[in-house]
Structure formats: C-alpha cells, structure tokens
Amino acid sequence: MNEAPPTIRLQRTTCGSGPVLLLLHGVTRCGMDWEPLIPKLTDHWTVIALDQRGHGGSPRSGSYLVTDYVSDALRFVRDETAESVVLFGHSLGAMVAAAVAAELPDRVRGIILEDPPFHTMGNRIAGTAWQALFLGMREAARKRGSMEEVTDALADIRLPANGGGFKRLGDLRDRASLAWSAKCLSQLDPEVLTPVIEGRWLDGYDFPDALSRVRCPTLLLQADPSAGGALTDADAESLKSIISTCQHVRFRGCGHNLHRDHPESVLRAFADFAASLPFSNNTPATDL
C-alpha cells in the first residue's frame, strides 16, 4: 500500500475580523501579492493570505501540478478553518479555488476567480509568450543574485510579439512591477515552473468536471487577452455556461494582474459580489 504524501504546512498571513476570506495567489507570486487589497478587506473580513507550496515561506516539494496545490488548499480549508470560507484566487489560485469549491460545497460560500488561465498555461502554452516568460523566470530564479540583478534579468526576457519579432519584458512592465516579481522569485523554488513550461501543469486536473460541480455564487474577473490576459474569451464563455451562478466582469485594456494593477476596480467588483453572498448579516467587502 502506498504511503500518503506528507502534509505540507503552508505559511499564511492572517489579519482583520469577520467571515473568512482565503486568498490564493498565482504561480511565481506569494501571499503578499495581495497587499494592494488587504487594507480595505480587513475592515470586514478575516483575511488569510497563503503562500502556496514552493512559494514564499511555504515548504518546497517534489511535485508542482495544479492538483498538488488543490490538495494543499483542501487540507487547509478542512483542517485549519473553523467555519465556511470565501475563496479569492488569482490565476493558479483561481483554478485551485474552483476545485476546492467543487470538492467542499458545504464549506465554501462563494468564489472569486481572477483570470484563471486553464489551458493557456496548459496544453496551449508551447511557443507562446507565456512559455518564454516562464523559461526566463526559471532561469532568473535558478541564478538568484541581488534584487537589482534579478530585476535586470527579468527586464531582458524576450517575448514573441504578435506579427513576428520579440519584445523585452522591460518594455511591457514598469520597473516597480519587475522588482516585485524579482522579490517573489527570490523565495520561489525554480522547479515550480518546470511542469508549466513542459505543458504538464494540468495533468489530472479536469477543470470542466470541477466547474460543473461548483454550486456556490461565483464571480469571474477576466483580464483583456489582447493586453496580456490569460483567460481567453472562449474559455470565459465556456466557464459561464457551466457555472450557472457565475457573474462576469471583463476589464478592457487590462492585463493578467488585475488586483495589483487595478485594485480599486477589483475591490468595487468584489464589494458588489460580496453583498449578495449568503451571510446571516449582509457583509460588504469594503467601504468604497
């Protein structure tokens, strides 16, 4: 009989009071990626920002498939929260949130899915700017170096451009954004990115099945694919057709990192959604 894999105890930051809001970051990031939202959220929520495996202060692992992150989050919700939760996930975190809601319908009151990439970072990744980005990030994470050196390495990543040729990441993102990515990479296990680069990240993750079993209210925040968003219009329409409870907000001209680049807009969308959730007392997200 095979032994159960060891439980990974995830690093978390907890603050605020009220119903539990569990924040799940995207690949290469960490719990503090949510800093632009947290000060407003903590007025009405107990906010728990997790570092997922291989990220931030959480332990490293021998496996970094999406299903591994799902298993970690399932254990966390079952064993380390005493009440029902709302899940807010970005990118990888959005895919994890959907799977947790499917598996634990009695413990999840609502989910916010911020630009889940699905097969954009799965079997469609080969030859894309996403693959080039993650190859460059893995190389920078392996080399380490000072924050300035890692930031410079990120700026120099060459991404294939529409219509041919390449663009430097430094021409697409400002220095502050690159510096934050460098700080996150300094805490990252570089092997986190290997299954993403190789197109194996979604092995075992049946997202149409997971979405079909989501019963709680759902808010989908979609970035603009033409501005660097990861969720395609076709995938967004498919998601909405599967989750009958889904509300959809599309951000025109906005890239993948909505909560960092457009925090006030994301907070407003979240506040409207949170007001409709089934709490005993109506609990707004913010005072915006």
Residue frames relative to the residue before (quaternion, step in Angstrom):
aa qw qx qy qz dx dy dz
M 1.0000 0.0000 0.0000 0.0000 0.00 0.00 0.00
N 0.4309 -0.7102 0.4919 0.2608 3.59 -0.84 0.94
E 0.4465 -0.6747 0.5153 0.2826 3.53 -1.06 0.77
A 0.5290 -0.6094 0.4811 0.3425 3.56 -1.16 0.66
P 0.5260 -0.6261 0.4547 0.3529 3.59 -1.00 0.72
P 0.5709 -0.6043 0.4144 0.3705 3.59 -1.05 0.63
T 0.4889 -0.6517 0.4954 0.3014 3.53 -1.10 0.73
I 0.2603 -0.7464 0.5943 0.1484 3.54 -0.93 0.92
R 0.2420 -0.7666 0.5788 0.1370 3.56 -0.70 1.08
L 0.2737 -0.8116 0.5016 0.1216 3.53 -0.39 1.27
Q 0.4617 -0.6385 0.5437 0.2890 3.52 -1.14 0.76
R 0.0160 0.8082 -0.5882 0.0212 3.56 -0.99 0.80
T 0.2329 -0.7056 0.6453 0.1778 3.53 -1.36 0.41
T 0.0688 -0.8062 0.5876 -0.0025 3.57 -0.78 1.07
C 0.1653 0.7762 -0.5957 0.1241 3.57 -0.92 0.88
G 0.7144 0.4506 -0.3295 0.4220 3.55 -1.29 0.36
S 0.2573 -0.7414 0.5935 0.1786 3.55 -1.33 -0.13
G 0.5393 0.5823 -0.4743 0.3809 3.52 -1.20 0.66
P 0.7632 -0.2916 0.2418 0.5235 3.61 -1.17 -0.40
V 0.5287 -0.6587 0.4450 0.2976 3.56 -1.16 0.65
L 0.0672 -0.7545 0.6528 0.0055 3.52 -0.96 1.04
L 0.1411 -0.8079 0.5711 0.0348 3.56 -0.48 1.24
L 0.1872 -0.8023 0.5642 0.0547 3.56 -0.67 1.22
L 0.0901 -0.8005 0.5924 -0.0120 3.56 -0.80 1.11
H 0.2971 -0.8103 0.4867 0.1352 3.56 -0.40 1.29
G 0.5726 -0.5895 0.4545 0.3437 3.53 -1.36 0.10
V 0.6949 -0.4645 0.3436 0.4281 3.54 -1.33 0.22
T 0.7949 0.2313 -0.2850 0.4831 3.54 -1.13 1.02
R 0.6503 0.5256 -0.3274 0.4401 3.64 1.18 -0.22
C 0.2853 -0.7270 0.5822 0.2261 3.60 -1.18 -0.54
G 0.7449 -0.4231 0.2601 0.4455 3.58 -1.25 0.14
M 0.6747 0.5075 -0.3022 0.4426 3.57 1.03 -0.73
D 0.4118 0.6860 -0.4845 0.3538 3.58 1.24 0.16
W 0.6602 0.5273 -0.2884 0.4506 3.57 1.25 -0.49
E 0.3261 0.7970 -0.4714 0.1905 3.62 1.24 0.02
P 0.6390 0.5326 -0.3726 0.4113 3.68 0.87 -0.64
L 0.7217 0.4273 -0.2479 0.4849 3.63 1.15 -0.51
I 0.5948 0.6592 -0.3644 0.2809 3.56 0.97 -0.90
P 0.6523 0.5283 -0.3690 0.3991 3.69 0.74 -0.79
K 0.6810 0.4632 -0.2903 0.4872 3.61 1.01 -0.72
L 0.6628 0.5348 -0.3125 0.4208 3.58 0.96 -0.83
T 0.6719 0.5480 -0.3107 0.3895 3.59 0.95 -0.82
D 0.4929 0.6394 -0.4459 0.3865 3.61 1.20 -0.08
H 0.8232 0.2098 -0.0645 0.5237 3.58 1.06 -0.74
W 0.7519 0.3504 -0.1797 0.5287 3.58 1.24 -0.20
T 0.3579 -0.6132 0.6394 0.2951 3.50 -1.36 0.39
V 0.1332 -0.8293 0.5422 0.0242 3.54 -0.24 1.30
I 0.0512 -0.7681 0.6383 0.0066 3.56 -0.86 1.04
A 0.0820 -0.7886 0.6093 0.0097 3.57 -0.60 1.18
L 0.2038 -0.8109 0.5427 0.0805 3.57 -0.48 1.21
D 0.2850 -0.6361 0.6721 0.2498 3.49 -1.40 0.41
Q 0.3062 -0.7578 0.5411 0.1980 3.60 -0.59 1.05
R 0.7235 -0.4552 0.2857 0.4333 3.59 -1.22 0.48
G 0.8163 0.2374 -0.1977 0.4880 3.54 -1.00 0.90
H 0.6904 0.4279 -0.2497 0.5271 3.57 1.32 -0.10
G 0.8460 0.1607 -0.0997 0.4985 3.56 -1.19 0.54
G 0.7967 -0.2917 0.2294 0.4770 3.55 -0.91 -0.95
S 0.5075 0.6582 -0.4268 0.3566 3.60 1.23 0.10
P 0.6361 -0.5718 0.3579 0.3746 3.59 -1.16 0.57
R 0.5028 -0.6064 0.5275 0.3181 3.52 -1.35 0.42
S 0.1822 -0.7851 0.5880 0.0691 3.54 -1.27 0.39
G 0.5059 -0.6346 0.4853 0.3253 3.53 -1.31 0.20
S 0.7739 0.2545 -0.1443 0.5617 3.59 1.24 -0.12
Y 0.0451 -0.8142 0.5779 -0.0329 3.55 -0.90 1.02
L 0.2480 0.7381 -0.5778 0.2445 3.56 0.72 1.07
V 0.6471 -0.5062 0.3782 0.4266 3.58 -1.18 0.40
T 0.6302 0.5466 -0.3412 0.4332 3.60 1.01 -0.73
D 0.6018 0.5450 -0.3629 0.4573 3.61 1.13 -0.52
Y 0.6557 0.4924 -0.3075 0.4828 3.57 0.97 -0.84
V 0.6126 0.5419 -0.3445 0.4609 3.59 1.06 -0.72
S 0.6512 0.5189 -0.3199 0.4521 3.59 0.90 -0.90
D 0.6355 0.5263 -0.3275 0.4604 3.59 0.98 -0.82
A 0.6997 0.4734 -0.2792 0.4565 3.57 0.83 -0.98
L 0.6035 0.5468 -0.3549 0.4591 3.59 1.06 -0.68
R 0.6638 0.4919 -0.3050 0.4736 3.59 0.90 -0.90
F 0.6466 0.5278 -0.3314 0.4399 3.57 0.94 -0.83
V 0.6876 0.4741 -0.2937 0.4648 3.59 0.81 -0.95
R 0.6721 0.5019 -0.3028 0.4525 3.60 0.94 -0.84
D 0.8206 0.3363 -0.1181 0.4468 3.54 0.75 -1.14
E 0.8140 0.3075 -0.1231 0.4772 3.60 1.03 -0.64
T 0.6629 0.3591 -0.3440 0.5597 3.57 1.20 0.42
A 0.3555 -0.7769 0.4915 0.1688 3.55 -0.89 0.98
E 0.7674 0.2552 -0.1408 0.5711 3.58 1.25 -0.13
S 0.6763 -0.4570 0.3677 0.4456 3.53 -1.32 0.04
V 0.2388 -0.7916 0.5565 0.0819 3.55 -1.12 0.73
V 0.2919 -0.6539 0.6509 0.2522 3.47 -1.46 0.17
L 0.2189 -0.7884 0.5674 0.0920 3.58 -0.90 0.95
F 0.0535 -0.7648 0.6420 0.0033 3.55 -0.93 1.00
G 0.0456 0.8283 -0.5526 0.0804 3.56 -0.41 1.23
H 0.2236 -0.7513 0.6080 0.1256 3.52 -1.13 0.80
S 0.8585 0.0238 -0.0225 0.5117 3.58 -0.95 0.93
L 0.7945 0.1052 -0.0195 0.5978 3.64 -0.39 -1.17
G 0.6703 0.5208 -0.3045 0.4321 3.58 0.85 -0.95
A 0.6172 0.5377 -0.3474 0.4575 3.60 1.10 -0.61
M 0.6588 0.4934 -0.3116 0.4748 3.58 0.96 -0.81
V 0.6210 0.5205 -0.3318 0.4832 3.58 1.09 -0.69
A 0.6507 0.5303 -0.3193 0.4399 3.60 0.89 -0.93
A 0.6526 0.5148 -0.3212 0.4537 3.60 0.93 -0.86
A 0.6749 0.4910 -0.3000 0.4619 3.59 0.92 -0.86
V 0.6428 0.5122 -0.3304 0.4640 3.60 0.99 -0.77
A 0.6396 0.5188 -0.3259 0.4644 3.59 0.98 -0.81
A 0.6435 0.5203 -0.3204 0.4610 3.59 1.04 -0.75
E 0.7297 0.4432 -0.2380 0.4631 3.59 0.95 -0.91
L 0.7942 0.2239 -0.1000 0.5560 3.61 1.08 -0.69
P 0.0256 -0.8584 0.5119 0.0213 3.61 0.63 1.05
D 0.6741 0.4970 -0.3033 0.4545 3.61 1.13 -0.56
R 0.7086 0.4531 -0.2553 0.4768 3.60 1.24 -0.27
V 0.7158 0.4105 -0.2381 0.5123 3.60 1.22 -0.31
R 0.2699 -0.8019 0.5194 0.1202 3.58 -0.60 1.21
G 0.7905 -0.1186 0.1062 0.5915 3.56 1.13 -0.57
I 0.1649 -0.7811 0.5935 0.1019 3.56 -1.22 0.46
I 0.1767 -0.7319 0.6494 0.1069 3.52 -1.22 0.72
L 0.1245 -0.8042 0.5810 0.0144 3.55 -0.63 1.18
E 0.1037 -0.8136 0.5717 0.0198 3.58 -0.35 1.27
D 0.8471 -0.2407 0.1018 0.4628 3.53 -0.50 1.33
P 0.0520 0.8085 -0.5825 0.0649 3.62 0.59 1.08
P 0.3808 -0.7816 0.4443 0.2160 3.62 -0.69 0.99
F 0.1296 -0.8076 0.5548 0.1523 3.58 1.12 -0.65
H 0.8498 -0.1764 0.0793 0.4902 3.66 -0.83 -0.80
T 0.4023 0.6589 -0.5149 0.3727 3.62 1.19 0.20
M 0.7572 0.2417 -0.1516 0.5876 3.58 1.14 -0.66
G 0.5830 0.5351 -0.3783 0.4802 3.55 1.23 0.56
N 0.8566 -0.0957 0.0621 0.5032 3.58 -0.68 -1.04
R 0.6368 0.5056 -0.3497 0.4654 3.62 1.25 0.07
I 0.4921 0.7312 -0.3971 0.2559 3.60 1.22 -0.12
A 0.5450 0.6611 -0.4064 0.3175 3.61 1.07 -0.64
G 0.8527 0.1637 -0.1454 0.4743 3.54 -0.91 1.01
T 0.5773 0.6083 -0.3702 0.3995 3.58 1.26 0.02
A 0.6697 -0.4671 0.3862 0.4291 3.55 -1.36 0.13
W 0.5968 0.5639 -0.3716 0.4334 3.61 1.07 -0.61
Q 0.6627 0.4917 -0.3143 0.4693 3.59 0.91 -0.87
A 0.6472 0.5091 -0.3188 0.4694 3.60 0.95 -0.84
L 0.6304 0.5361 -0.3305 0.4538 3.59 1.00 -0.80
F 0.7241 0.4420 -0.2634 0.4593 3.57 0.78 -0.98
L 0.5761 0.5485 -0.3804 0.4718 3.59 1.13 -0.50
G 0.6789 0.4836 -0.2863 0.4724 3.58 0.92 -0.90
M 0.6517 0.5106 -0.3135 0.4651 3.57 1.00 -0.77
R 0.6445 0.5116 -0.3352 0.4588 3.59 0.96 -0.79
E 0.6407 0.5189 -0.3272 0.4618 3.58 0.97 -0.82
A 0.6632 0.4993 -0.3047 0.4669 3.59 0.94 -0.89
A 0.6608 0.5053 -0.3103 0.4600 3.59 0.99 -0.82
R 0.6488 0.5128 -0.3192 0.4629 3.59 1.06 -0.70
K 0.6920 0.4788 -0.2829 0.4602 3.59 0.98 -0.79
R 0.2187 -0.7821 0.5391 0.2233 3.58 1.16 -0.68
G 0.2192 0.7716 -0.5802 0.1412 3.59 -0.85 -0.89
S 0.6840 -0.4540 0.3630 0.4407 3.55 -1.34 -0.04
M 0.6652 -0.4876 0.3672 0.4301 3.58 -1.26 0.29
E 0.6409 0.5213 -0.3298 0.4568 3.59 1.00 -0.75
E 0.6621 0.5070 -0.3054 0.4597 3.57 0.97 -0.88
V 0.6665 0.4820 -0.3101 0.4768 3.60 0.95 -0.83
T 0.6272 0.5289 -0.3366 0.4621 3.59 1.00 -0.77
D 0.6462 0.5079 -0.3152 0.4745 3.58 0.98 -0.82
A 0.6449 0.5215 -0.3249 0.4545 3.58 0.98 -0.84
L 0.6427 0.5086 -0.3220 0.4738 3.58 1.01 -0.77
A 0.6425 0.5343 -0.3274 0.4411 3.58 0.92 -0.87
D 0.7121 0.4722 -0.2501 0.4554 3.59 1.06 -0.73
I 0.4325 0.6863 -0.4820 0.3312 3.63 1.21 -0.01
R 0.2543 -0.7761 0.5652 0.1166 3.57 -0.84 1.05
L 0.1254 -0.8016 0.5843 0.0151 3.53 -0.75 1.15
P 0.4869 -0.6504 0.4817 0.3285 3.61 -0.91 0.80
A 0.2727 -0.7800 0.5496 0.1230 3.56 -0.90 1.00
N 0.5808 -0.5523 0.4583 0.3841 3.54 -1.22 0.50
G 0.7901 0.2793 -0.2189 0.4998 3.55 -0.87 0.94
G 0.6514 -0.5263 0.3060 0.4529 3.56 1.30 0.12
G 0.7172 0.4165 -0.3326 0.4490 3.52 -1.27 0.40
F 0.4190 -0.6921 0.5342 0.2453 3.53 -1.32 -0.23
K 0.1690 -0.7324 0.6430 0.1469 3.51 -1.39 0.33
R 0.4450 -0.6630 0.5318 0.2822 3.54 -1.13 0.71
L 0.5443 -0.6090 0.4597 0.3485 3.56 -1.06 0.75
G 0.6299 0.5618 -0.3233 0.4278 3.57 1.10 -0.72
D 0.6490 0.4871 -0.3207 0.4885 3.58 1.24 -0.31
L 0.6939 0.4617 -0.2561 0.4896 3.56 1.30 -0.29
R 0.7726 0.2275 -0.1285 0.5786 3.60 1.18 -0.53
D 0.4763 -0.6701 0.4807 0.3049 3.57 -1.05 0.70
R 0.7013 -0.4992 0.3147 0.3999 3.55 -1.29 0.41
A 0.6323 0.5389 -0.3425 0.4387 3.61 0.99 -0.76
S 0.6467 0.5113 -0.3149 0.4704 3.59 0.99 -0.81
L 0.6612 0.4974 -0.3015 0.4738 3.57 0.97 -0.86
A 0.6400 0.5268 -0.3261 0.4545 3.60 1.01 -0.79
W 0.6403 0.5018 -0.3333 0.4766 3.60 1.02 -0.73
S 0.6274 0.5204 -0.3348 0.4727 3.61 0.99 -0.77
A 0.6403 0.5268 -0.3221 0.4569 3.58 1.00 -0.82
K 0.6428 0.5161 -0.3266 0.4623 3.58 0.97 -0.81
C 0.6495 0.5029 -0.3141 0.4759 3.59 0.98 -0.83
L 0.6546 0.5198 -0.3138 0.4503 3.58 0.96 -0.86
S 0.6014 0.5777 -0.3653 0.4137 3.60 1.09 -0.61
Q 0.7276 0.3824 -0.2209 0.5250 3.59 1.25 -0.41
L 0.5641 0.6422 -0.3539 0.3797 3.57 1.30 -0.02
D 0.3829 -0.6310 0.6121 0.2838 3.54 -1.19 0.63
P 0.4320 -0.7329 0.4475 0.2755 3.65 -0.47 1.09
E 0.6224 0.5693 -0.3495 0.4079 3.59 1.12 -0.57
V 0.4035 0.6864 -0.4734 0.3768 3.59 1.30 -0.04
L 0.7438 0.4548 -0.2225 0.4363 3.57 0.96 -0.92
T 0.5051 0.6895 -0.4222 0.3021 3.61 1.15 -0.38
P 0.7104 0.4248 -0.3073 0.4695 3.67 0.71 -0.83
V 0.5819 0.5520 -0.3825 0.4586 3.61 1.14 -0.47
I 0.6768 0.5007 -0.2865 0.4574 3.57 0.81 -1.04
E 0.7337 0.4369 -0.2254 0.4691 3.57 0.98 -0.88
G 0.5065 -0.6819 0.4064 0.3366 3.61 1.26 0.04
R 0.5422 0.6367 -0.3850 0.3904 3.61 1.26 0.35
W 0.3890 0.7882 -0.4315 0.2031 3.56 1.30 -0.25
L 0.7581 0.3903 -0.1932 0.4854 3.57 0.98 -0.89
D 0.3184 0.7530 -0.5221 0.2431 3.61 1.19 0.21
G 0.8295 0.1930 -0.1673 0.4967 3.57 -0.80 1.06
Y 0.6373 0.4976 -0.3265 0.4895 3.59 1.27 -0.14
D 0.1041 -0.8045 0.5847 0.0113 3.56 -0.33 1.29
F 0.1406 -0.8574 0.4848 0.1006 3.56 0.25 1.22
P 0.5901 0.5316 -0.4178 0.4411 3.71 0.96 -0.42
D 0.6451 0.5059 -0.3242 0.4721 3.60 1.03 -0.75
A 0.6459 0.5147 -0.3258 0.4601 3.59 0.93 -0.88
L 0.6769 0.4948 -0.3052 0.4515 3.58 0.83 -0.96
S 0.6478 0.5401 -0.3250 0.4279 3.59 1.00 -0.77
R 0.7167 0.4275 -0.2475 0.4922 3.60 1.21 -0.42
V 0.4636 0.6461 -0.4650 0.3892 3.59 1.25 0.20
R 0.1084 -0.8209 0.5604 0.0174 3.58 -0.74 1.10
C 0.6240 0.5679 -0.3445 0.4117 3.60 1.17 -0.39
P 0.6476 -0.4773 0.3964 0.4423 3.62 -1.24 0.23
T 0.1106 -0.8079 0.5789 -0.0073 3.56 -0.97 0.95
L 0.1190 -0.7593 0.6365 0.0648 3.53 -1.05 0.88
L 0.1470 -0.7806 0.6052 0.0533 3.56 -0.77 1.09
L 0.1073 -0.7694 0.6290 0.0302 3.55 -0.73 1.15
Q 0.0738 -0.8327 0.5488 -0.0072 3.57 -0.40 1.22
A 0.3263 -0.7093 0.5945 0.1923 3.55 -0.89 0.99
D 0.5738 -0.5931 0.4455 0.3471 3.56 -1.31 0.24
P 0.4193 -0.7287 0.4732 0.2633 3.64 -0.52 1.09
S 0.6644 0.5087 -0.3150 0.4478 3.60 1.05 -0.64
A 0.7148 0.3949 -0.2391 0.5252 3.60 1.31 -0.24
G 0.7248 -0.4307 0.2364 0.4831 3.58 1.22 0.40
G 0.4034 0.7016 -0.4861 0.3298 3.58 1.21 0.28
A 0.4016 -0.7435 0.4922 0.2089 3.56 -1.12 0.72
L 0.6652 0.4812 -0.3047 0.4828 3.60 1.15 -0.50
T 0.3272 -0.7581 0.5314 0.1891 3.57 -0.58 1.14
D 0.6249 -0.5313 0.4073 0.4015 3.55 -1.21 0.42
A 0.6419 0.5295 -0.3314 0.4448 3.59 0.96 -0.81
D 0.6707 0.4802 -0.3029 0.4773 3.60 0.96 -0.83
A 0.6168 0.5360 -0.3479 0.4596 3.60 1.05 -0.70
E 0.6632 0.4915 -0.3091 0.4723 3.59 0.93 -0.85
S 0.6329 0.5243 -0.3299 0.4645 3.59 1.02 -0.78
L 0.6433 0.5233 -0.3208 0.4576 3.58 0.94 -0.90
K 0.6829 0.4884 -0.2960 0.4556 3.59 0.87 -0.92
S 0.6478 0.5144 -0.3278 0.4563 3.59 1.07 -0.65
I 0.6761 0.4852 -0.2866 0.4748 3.59 1.17 -0.56
I 0.7537 0.2984 -0.1789 0.5576 3.61 0.92 -0.90
S 0.2906 -0.8063 0.4907 0.1572 3.56 -0.22 1.28
T 0.6736 0.5037 -0.2893 0.4571 3.60 1.20 -0.51
C 0.4801 0.7339 -0.3976 0.2699 3.60 1.28 -0.09
Q 0.1700 -0.7156 0.6696 0.1029 3.51 -1.10 0.94
H 0.1922 -0.8114 0.5498 0.0481 3.58 -0.96 0.89
V 0.0070 -0.7624 0.6470 -0.0089 3.55 -0.91 0.99
R 0.1275 -0.7968 0.5887 0.0475 3.58 -0.70 1.10
F 0.2486 -0.7764 0.5686 0.1099 3.56 -0.84 1.05
R 0.2716 -0.7871 0.5357 0.1406 3.59 -0.37 1.22
G 0.8503 0.1675 -0.1290 0.4819 3.56 -0.99 0.87
C 0.6089 0.5612 -0.3337 0.4506 3.59 1.28 0.21
G 0.4144 -0.7330 0.4946 0.2154 3.57 -0.98 0.90
H 0.8238 -0.3514 0.1964 0.3992 3.50 -1.45 0.01
N 0.7372 0.4192 -0.2361 0.4744 3.63 0.94 -0.83
L 0.0781 -0.8625 0.4990 0.0326 3.56 0.64 1.15
H 0.7081 0.4915 -0.2924 0.4141 3.60 0.77 -0.99
R 0.6846 0.4396 -0.2923 0.5027 3.61 1.15 -0.42
D 0.7304 0.4335 -0.2463 0.4669 3.59 0.94 -0.81
H 0.8003 0.1389 -0.0444 0.5815 3.60 1.12 -0.66
P 0.0076 0.8687 -0.4953 -0.0052 3.61 0.78 0.97
E 0.6530 0.5203 -0.3408 0.4321 3.61 0.89 -0.79
S 0.6565 0.5006 -0.3125 0.4698 3.60 0.97 -0.79
V 0.6467 0.5030 -0.3179 0.4773 3.57 1.00 -0.79
L 0.6479 0.5154 -0.3232 0.4584 3.60 0.95 -0.80
R 0.6394 0.5139 -0.3363 0.4626 3.61 0.96 -0.72
A 0.6567 0.4967 -0.3149 0.4721 3.59 0.93 -0.85
F 0.6545 0.5101 -0.3090 0.4646 3.56 1.00 -0.83
A 0.6375 0.5365 -0.3299 0.4438 3.61 0.97 -0.85
D 0.6522 0.5071 -0.3158 0.4666 3.58 0.94 -0.86
F 0.6690 0.4939 -0.2942 0.4711 3.56 0.96 -0.87
A 0.6721 0.5202 -0.3084 0.4273 3.59 0.83 -0.97
A 0.6136 0.5707 -0.3494 0.4191 3.58 1.08 -0.68
S 0.7003 0.4606 -0.2654 0.4764 3.59 1.20 -0.45
L 0.5088 0.6729 -0.4183 0.3366 3.59 1.25 -0.13
P 0.5375 -0.6822 0.4080 0.2814 3.59 -1.10 0.73
F 0.1924 0.7549 -0.5971 0.1913 3.57 0.38 1.26
S 0.6079 -0.5566 0.4134 0.3869 3.56 -1.21 0.47
N 0.7481 0.1601 -0.1160 0.6335 3.56 1.19 -0.63
N 0.5218 -0.6384 0.4550 0.3365 3.58 -0.95 0.82
T 0.0750 -0.8280 0.5555 -0.0153 3.57 -0.55 1.19
P 0.2194 -0.7873 0.5579 0.1441 3.61 -0.35 1.15
A 0.5397 -0.6271 0.4508 0.3351 3.56 -1.21 0.42
T 0.8056 -0.0063 0.0588 0.5895 3.56 0.93 -0.85
D 0.4779 -0.6406 0.5051 0.3258 3.54 -1.31 -0.02
L 0.2582 0.7820 -0.5263 0.2117 3.58 1.15 0.54
